[in-house]
Amino acid sequence: YAPRTLAHNCLLVYDPAQQMLQGYTNDGGQTILRSKQHHADWMSYLAHRDSEELHAATVEVSDLQSGHYAYIRANLRAAYGGRVEHYDRQFAYVPDANLLIVFDRVTSTNAGFQKRWLLHFQDQPSVGGRPAVTGVESFPDASVTTVRHQAALELGGPPLLYDGALSVQTLLPLQRTITTVGGEGFEFFSRFTGRNYPVAEARAAGALRESGQWRIEVAPASPAKEDQFLHVLQFAAGSIPEPRRAELLRDTAGHATGAHLRDAAIAILFSSAAAGGPIPLPLNYSIDSTSPARHLVTELPPSIEVMIRVNGGAAMRRKVNAEGVLLFDDSSRAKRTISITAAPAPFPAPPGA
């Protein structure tokens, strides 16, 4: 169980006919590679990476603006052994808001393959304000999962006490079921086999290891080749606060999708295309908050200059960075429409200027 994708915060794409290596059960996870750990150094690995199908992921974009955001997009298609035509995962982290957005776009080779988005916890979660029961429980069309973790770390000196809370809001798929799995006898349970897989040595999964005793599985309500999973994770110290409500944000033409948090005054957008951006311009979308907002738009055409208008007002000229990310603030309040267009080329300087 422990080395399989089911035990980690990844996506499952389940093909019931998939043939597994001896000793492994099918959980819809990433491809298992055995007998290929013969690379003594990095150069040897690189020489065999493609021929032995070891190259399972590629970081396509990595962007950091210290104090404002961190953004990454990774291509994970090769990790799923031909079950997906496209799969990328994106993270947008906003540190001063204790906010992480996780956006997954996946196109399977067969619409019938089950997809499940996983997130593990050490403690019992609540879904929609109701604590999960031990075992397996489904919450159709649920949105908010919360969990609090309190513990003392004993390492021989004064104990280190910590207390944190997490809320997870599911925005996509629109129609979905959140299933909780965990509690005594279900800590390492596979719904595909109907079995729990406890560790052989109890010390290996002791309290200090925090090996995870609960998880949620988010699944689309109906099978499809193309699915998108959008989750807003918010962190807090101490008791679980009322999470700042996240709303699904889309542009008027259907080219972008993301999240808007009114209370945090943050809007984040990604390409809604199954295979990703760049997002075509013009881009128009609306938000409604009582305070000025920060906007983070990803997957735009890189290194171009754009004009940004709020409710058709005076234009702000900005440049999209080389990673296709645009960060800007608007000073408006209440409902407004944001318009982003390609900037006209500047007039050439006169001779001798």
Disulfide bonds with the S-S distance in Angstrom:
none
